[in-house]
């Protein structure tokens, strides 16, 4: 979420580009993300150079190579690669900077991971256009962005989300993003590894893929030194689909910044007949669109066979179940209505999760998690593709995620997330918990008897403690006493005022 100093700087850049003559908000947004990518690309290389120097290794960037960058085939226009780096060109005069960025840096970033037209990055950057109007506007933007701390793992996604909010488009387009700490807790619940093939079929700016990549890089740093592991990580491990070209472009940029050079990212309606891949992924993580609907004639027939509906939140659950390979696992966010809805489609998808998969956990989240963009109550579902089905389901009632549940989303002391992770990874100890506790098990038999209802309130027992109130006589006596005290004080006030 964009707050404080970062918010004011993005506002300044937005206003500068706007007053410079660009009237389209979408164009302003795209220009900001291009400039931010230029900075991030250099920041990543600086960090790699620093790490190599600290370890006593030599490092040669695959992005900013030795020699000259050539724009055209006849070699008539070229500059040293070093001139393309943010931390070099930011010191030039606005006129020099504008000429360099427009004619060299921007063409360069469109092929920053190589000249191949087959990579996701090249495909989605192919139609990008540099439209900053003047040298003065570019100078202000570069100076302002240079002051921003870009160590954040997904700052591009945050900035994009904030800009959509400025346009009042986030709610309409459904592009407000999953809070990063919620993404991270889901990643830590499923623990991605180097053998995984990971899918997010509604990827947005690739938040789940980014967090998974970061988790794998940190936990398997030594294993990634092996060529075959790094090849899998950088090319075949991550898959993402979306229908918004701008989101796909940002997702591709984000993945490149995390050394995932050739992810399988494509523009595709995951629910349509165009998506024919099934039983292929070992891990799916997603926060699919809520309360949406699609044209029934476009929906893949095997999804309708499992769940005959136009509701996207149900169809995506069907897609997850179909897309996982045997033993594959899924962590996804659903609106509460999925857990207890009474329609035939609602019951059918819940039955599929319980009977034909191993539903491991339902983590109920408070309604303020997605504020200020939405107040809907949601839950995290965790399940594994296992034909033997479910034996019992672990429920957890998350009451706080570490932030206030109002629009401000300020940090607070209470936070159930550490407790959720600790308990989920040691479920044997949960056997002794009762329905009065914050987490507990419910056997499959009871869930089936309740029409496959998965709402925690269906099974949680609320303990009501008796409260003893004073008798009517005691209350009246207390009122009489207060009235006498008021009369005494009023007399003293009159005496003081000489009345």
C-alpha positions in Angstrom: 0.0 0.0 0.0 1.3 3.5 -0.9 1.4 5.7 2.1 3.2 8.8 3.5 6.3 10.0 1.7 6.0 7.6 -1.3 2.4 8.8 -1.8 3.4 12.4 -1.9 6.2 11.8 -4.4 4.0 9.8 -6.8 1.4 12.6 -6.5 4.1 15.1 -7.5 5.2 13.0 -10.5 1.6 12.4 -11.6 0.9 16.2 -11.4 4.1 17.0 -13.3 3.3 14.7 -16.2 -0.3 15.8 -16.3 0.5 19.5 -16.3 3.2 18.8 -18.9 0.5 18.1 -21.5 -0.5 14.4 -21.1 -4.3 14.3 -20.6 -4.8 10.5 -20.5 -4.6 9.1 -17.0 -3.7 5.6 -18.4 -0.8 7.2 -20.3 0.4 9.0 -17.2 0.3 5.7 -15.2 2.2 3.8 -17.9 5.0 6.5 -18.1 5.4 6.4 -14.3 5.9 2.6 -14.4 8.4 2.8 -17.2 10.5 5.3 -15.3 10.3 3.3 -12.2 11.4 0.2 -14.0 14.5 2.1 -15.4 15.4 2.9 -11.8 14.7 -0.5 -10.4 16.7 -2.2 -13.1 19.8 -0.2 -12.1 19.1 -0.6 -8.4 19.1 -4.4 -8.8 22.4 -4.4 -10.6 24.0 -2.1 -8.0 22.9 -4.6 -5.3 24.4 -7.5 -7.3 27.6 -5.6 -7.8 27.8 -4.8 -4.1 27.2 -8.4 -3.1 29.9 -9.7 -5.5 32.4 -7.1 -4.2 31.7 -8.1 -0.6 32.4 -11.7 -1.5 35.5 -11.0 -3.5 33.9 -12.1 -6.8 34.0 -10.4 -10.2 30.6 -9.5 -11.6 29.6 -8.7 -15.2 26.0 -7.6 -15.6 23.9 -9.5 -18.2 21.8 -6.3 -18.5 24.3 -3.5 -18.7 27.0 -5.2 -20.8 30.4 -4.1 -21.7 30.8 -2.1 -24.9 28.2 0.0 -26.6 24.4 -0.4 -26.9 23.5 -0.1 -30.6 20.0 1.2 -31.5 20.0 0.5 -35.2 21.5 -2.1 -37.5 23.9 0.2 -39.3 25.8 1.0 -36.0 25.3 4.7 -36.6 23.6 5.3 -33.2 25.1 3.8 -30.1 26.1 4.7 -26.6 28.1 2.9 -23.9 25.9 0.6 -21.8 27.0 2.5 -18.7 25.2 5.6 -20.0 21.9 3.7 -19.9 22.0 3.3 -16.1 19.7 5.5 -13.9 22.4 6.4 -11.5 24.5 7.8 -14.3 22.0 9.6 -16.5 20.2 11.2 -13.5 23.1 13.5 -13.1 22.9 14.9 -16.6 21.2 18.2 -17.6 17.5 17.8 -18.4 18.1 18.3 -22.1 20.9 15.7 -22.2 18.9 13.3 -20.1 15.8 13.7 -22.3 17.7 12.9 -25.5 19.4 9.9 -23.9 16.3 8.4 -22.3 14.1 8.9 -25.3 16.5 7.7 -28.0 18.5 5.1 -26.1 17.4 4.1 -22.6 13.7 3.5 -23.5 14.5 1.3 -26.6 17.0 -0.5 -24.3 14.5 -1.4 -21.6 12.1 -2.9 -24.1 14.6 -5.6 -24.7 16.3 -5.6 -21.3 16.4 -9.4 -21.0 17.7 -10.0 -24.5 16.6 -9.3 -28.1 14.4 -12.4 -28.4 10.8 -11.7 -29.3 9.7 -14.9 -27.7 10.0 -14.0 -24.0 7.0 -12.7 -22.0 8.9 -9.5 -21.2 9.6 -8.7 -24.9 6.1 -9.5 -25.9 4.5 -7.2 -23.4 7.0 -4.4 -23.8 6.8 -4.5 -27.6 4.1 -1.9 -27.8 5.4 0.4 -25.0 5.8 4.0 -26.1 7.8 6.8 -24.4 5.6 9.9 -24.1 7.2 12.1 -21.5 6.6 15.5 -23.2 9.6 17.7 -22.3 13.0 17.6 -20.8 11.8 19.7 -17.8 9.1 17.2 -17.0 11.5 14.3 -17.3 14.0 16.1 -15.0 11.4 16.6 -12.2 10.3 12.9 -12.5 13.8 11.5 -12.4 14.8 13.8 -9.5 11.7 12.8 -7.5 12.0 9.0 -8.2 15.6 9.1 -7.3 14.6 10.0 -3.7 12.3 6.9 -3.4 13.5 3.8 -1.5 12.9 1.0 -4.0 14.0 -1.9 -1.7 10.4 -2.9 -1.5 9.8 -6.3 -3.2 6.8 -5.1 -5.3 6.8 -1.3 -5.3 5.8 -1.3 -9.0 2.6 -3.1 -8.1 1.9 -0.8 -5.2 2.4 2.3 -7.4 0.2 0.9 -10.1 -2.6 0.2 -7.6 -2.3 3.6 -6.1 -2.5 5.3 -9.5 -5.6 3.3 -10.4 -7.1 4.5 -7.2 -6.4 8.1 -8.2 -8.3 7.4 -11.4 -11.2 5.9 -9.4 -10.6 2.8 -11.6 -9.4 0.2 -9.1 -12.9 -0.8 -7.9 -14.4 -0.8 -11.4 -11.5 -2.9 -12.9 -11.2 -5.2 -9.9 -7.5 -4.5 -9.8 -6.9 -3.7 -6.2 -4.2 -6.1 -5.0 -3.9 -8.6 -2.3 -2.0 -7.0 0.7 1.6 -8.1 0.6 1.6 -9.5 4.2 -1.4 -11.7 3.3 0.4 -12.9 0.1 3.5 -13.7 2.3 1.5 -15.7 4.9 0.0 -17.8 2.1 3.4 -18.4 0.6 4.7 -19.4 4.0 1.8 -21.8 4.5 2.4 -23.7 1.3 6.2 -23.4 1.3 7.2 -23.4 -2.4 10.3 -25.4 -3.4 12.5 -25.9 -6.4 10.4 -28.9 -7.6 7.3 -26.8 -7.9 5.6 -25.5 -11.0 3.6 -22.5 -9.8 0.5 -20.9 -11.4 -1.5 -17.8 -10.7 -4.3 -17.7 -13.3 -5.4 -14.2 -12.2 -1.9 -12.8 -11.7 -2.4 -9.0 -11.8 1.1 -7.5 -11.1 2.4 -11.0 -10.2 2.4 -10.5 -6.4 2.0 -14.2 -5.6 4.7 -15.2 -8.1 7.1 -12.6 -6.8 6.7 -13.6 -3.2 7.1 -17.3 -4.2 10.3 -16.4 -6.1 11.7 -14.5 -3.2 10.9 -17.4 -0.8 12.6 -19.9 -3.1 15.7 -17.6 -3.6 16.1 -17.1 0.2 15.5 -20.8 1.3 17.2 -22.5 -1.6 20.1 -20.1 -2.3 22.7 -22.9 -2.4 20.6 -25.2 -4.6 20.1 -22.3 -7.1 23.8 -22.3 -7.8 23.2 -25.5 -9.8 22.6 -24.7 -13.4 19.6 -27.0 -13.8 17.9 -25.5 -10.8 18.5 -21.9 -11.9 17.2 -22.7 -15.4 14.0 -24.1 -13.9 13.6 -21.0 -11.6 14.2 -18.5 -14.4 12.0 -20.1 -17.1 9.7 -23.0 -16.3 8.8 -22.6 -12.7 6.4 -19.6 -12.9 3.2 -19.3 -14.9 0.7 -16.4 -14.8 -2.3 -15.3 -16.9 -4.3 -12.1 -17.0 -6.5 -10.2 -19.4 -5.1 -6.7 -18.8 -2.0 -5.9 -21.0 -0.8 -3.2 -18.5 -0.9 -5.7 -15.6 0.9 -8.3 -17.7 3.6 -5.7 -18.6 4.2 -4.8 -15.0 4.2 -8.5 -14.0 6.8 -9.3 -16.6 8.9 -6.3 -15.4 8.6 -7.5 -11.8 9.6 -11.0 -12.6 12.7 -9.8 -14.6 13.8 -7.7 -11.6 13.8 -10.9 -9.6 15.9 -12.9 -12.0 13.0 -14.8 -13.5 13.9 -14.0 -17.1 11.5 -16.2 -19.1 8.3 -16.9 -17.1 5.3 -18.2 -18.9 3.2 -15.1 -18.7 0.3 -14.7 -21.2 -2.7 -12.7 -22.0 -5.5 -15.2 -21.5 -9.0 -15.6 -20.0 -8.2 -18.5 -17.6 -11.8 -19.6 -17.5 -12.3 -19.8 -21.2 -11.9 -22.6 -23.7 -8.6 -21.0 -24.7 -7.1 -22.4 -21.5 -6.7 -26.1 -22.1 -3.9 -27.0 -19.7 -5.0 -29.3 -17.0 -3.3 -31.4 -14.2 -0.1 -29.6 -14.8 0.8 -27.5 -11.8 2.1 -28.6 -8.4 1.2 -25.3 -6.7 -1.5 -22.7 -7.4 -1.8 -19.4 -5.5 -4.4 -16.8 -6.4 -6.8 -14.2 -5.3 -9.3 -14.5 -8.2 -11.9 -11.8 -9.1 -14.9 -11.7 -6.7 -18.5 -11.4 -7.6 -17.8 -11.2 -11.3 -19.5 -13.1 -14.1 -18.6 -14.2 -17.6 -20.5 -15.2 -20.7 -21.5 -18.8 -20.2 -20.7 -19.7 -23.8 -17.1 -18.7 -23.3 -16.5 -20.8 -20.2 -14.6 -24.0 -20.5 -17.0 -26.9 -20.6 -15.1 -29.1 -18.1 -15.4 -26.2 -15.5 -19.2 -26.0 -16.1 -19.4 -29.7 -15.7 -17.9 -29.4 -12.2 -19.7 -26.1 -11.3 -22.5 -24.9 -13.5 -22.5 -21.2 -12.9 -21.3 -17.8 -14.2 -19.9 -16.7 -10.9 -16.1 -16.2 -11.3 -15.3 -17.0 -7.6 -16.8 -20.5 -8.0 -15.4 -21.1 -11.5 -11.9 -20.3 -10.4 -12.1 -22.9 -7.6 -13.1 -25.4 -10.3 -10.2 -24.3 -12.4 -7.8 -24.8 -9.5 -9.0 -28.3 -8.9 -8.7 -29.1 -12.6 -5.3 -27.5 -13.0 -3.5 -29.2 -10.1 -1.5 -32.4 -10.8 -1.9 -35.3 -8.3 -0.5 -34.2 -5.0 -0.5 -30.5 -6.0 -1.5 -27.9 -3.5 -3.5 -24.7 -3.6 -3.8 -21.6 -1.5 -6.5 -19.2 -2.6 -8.6 -16.4 -1.3 -12.4 -16.6 -1.6 -15.3 -14.3 -0.4 -17.2 -15.7 2.6 -20.2 -16.4 0.4 -18.4 -19.3 -1.2 -18.2 -21.0 2.2 -21.9 -21.1 2.9 -23.8 -20.1 -0.3 -26.9 -22.3 -0.7 -27.0 -22.5 -4.6 -26.4 -25.8 -6.3 -23.2 -24.4 -7.7 -21.9 -23.3 -4.3 -22.6 -26.7 -2.8 -21.1 -28.6 -5.8 -17.7 -26.8 -5.6 -17.5 -27.3 -1.8 -18.3 -31.0 -2.2 -15.6 -31.2 -4.8 -13.1 -29.7 -2.4 -14.1 -32.0 0.4 -14.8 -35.3 -1.3 -12.3 -35.3 -4.2 -9.5 -33.2 -2.7 -8.0 -33.0 0.7 -9.2 -29.7 2.1 -6.7 -28.9 4.9 -7.6 -25.5 6.2 -10.2 -22.6 6.2 -8.7 -19.4 7.6 -11.4 -16.8 8.1 -10.1 -13.3 7.7 -11.6 -10.0 9.1 -13.6 -7.9 6.7 -11.2 -5.0 6.8 -8.3 -6.8 5.2 -8.9 -5.4 1.7 -9.8 -1.8 2.8 -9.8 0.9 1.6 -10.8 -0.8 -1.7 -13.3 -3.3 -0.5 -14.9 -4.4 2.8 -15.8 -7.9 1.8 -15.2 -10.7 4.3 -12.9 -13.3 2.9 -11.1 -16.6 3.8 -8.0 -18.5 2.8 -8.6 -22.0 1.5 -5.7 -24.6 1.5 -6.2 -27.9 -0.3 -4.3 -30.7 -2.0 -5.3 -32.7 -5.1 -5.9 -36.0 -3.4 -8.6 -38.4 -4.6 -8.8 -40.0 -1.2 -10.6 -36.9 0.0 -10.7 -35.0 3.3 -10.7 -36.5 6.7 -10.8 -33.3 8.8 -10.5 -29.6 8.2 -8.6 -27.1 10.4 -10.4 -23.8 11.0 -8.8 -20.6 12.2 -10.6 -17.4 13.2 -8.2 -14.6 12.3 -9.3 -11.5 14.2 -6.3 -9.2 13.4 -3.8 -9.2 10.6 -1.5 -6.6 12.3 -3.3 -3.6 10.9 -6.4 -1.6 11.8 -9.5 -2.7 10.0 -10.6 0.8 8.9 -9.6 2.6 5.7 -6.4 3.9 7.2 -5.0 0.4 7.8 -2.5 1.6 10.5 -0.2 -0.9 12.2 -1.5 -2.3 15.5 0.0 -4.5 18.1 -2.4 -7.4 17.8 -1.6 -9.8 15.0 -2.7 -13.4 14.5 -0.5 -14.2 11.6 2.5 -15.6 13.5 0.1 -17.8 15.5 -1.5 -19.1 12.3 1.9 -20.1 10.8 3.0 -21.7 14.0 -0.2 -23.7 14.5 -0.6 -24.8 10.8 2.9 -26.2 10.7 2.3 -28.2 13.9 -1.2 -29.4 13.5 -0.8 -32.5 15.7 -1.0 -30.1 18.7 -4.3 -28.8 17.4 -6.1 -32.1 18.2 -6.7 -31.0 21.8 -8.3 -27.7 20.9 -12.0 -27.1 21.5 -14.6 -25.3 19.5 -14.3 -22.4 22.0 -10.7 -21.8 20.9 -9.5 -19.6 18.0 -8.6 -22.7 16.0 -9.9 -26.2 15.9 -10.5 -29.3 13.7 -13.9 -30.4 12.3 -14.3 -33.9 11.0 -15.5 -34.5 7.4 -18.6 -36.3 8.6 -19.9 -33.2 10.4 -19.2 -31.0 7.5 -21.1 -33.3 5.1 -24.0 -33.4 7.6 -24.1 -29.6 7.4 -24.4 -29.5 3.7 -20.7 -29.0 3.2 -20.9 -25.6 4.9 -17.4 -24.3 5.5 -18.1 -21.1 7.5 -16.4 -21.1 10.8 -19.4 -19.8 12.6 -21.2 -23.0 11.8 -18.9 -25.0 14.0 -17.5 -22.5 16.5 -18.9 -22.5 20.0 -19.3 -19.2 21.7 -18.9 -19.2 25.4 -21.4 -16.8 27.1 -20.3 -15.8 30.6 -23.1 -14.8 33.0 -23.2 -11.1 33.9 -24.7 -10.1 37.2 -26.4 -6.7 37.2 -27.4 -4.7 40.3 -31.1 -5.0 41.4 -33.6 -2.3 40.5 -33.6 -1.1 44.2 -29.8 -0.7 44.1 -29.9 1.2 40.9 -32.6 3.6 42.2 -30.6 4.1 45.4 -27.5 5.0 43.4 -29.6 7.5 41.3 -30.9 9.1 44.5 -27.4 9.5 45.8 -26.2 11.1 42.6 -29.2 13.5 42.6 -28.4 14.6 46.2 -24.7 15.2 45.2 -25.9 17.3 42.3 -28.2 19.4 44.5 -25.4 20.0 47.0 -23.0 21.1 44.3 -25.6 23.4 42.7 -26.1 25.1 46.1 -22.4 25.6 46.5 -22.2 27.1 43.0 -25.1 29.5 43.7 -23.4 30.7 46.9 -20.1 31.2 45.0 -22.0 33.3 42.4 -23.8 35.3 45.1 -27.2 34.2 43.8 
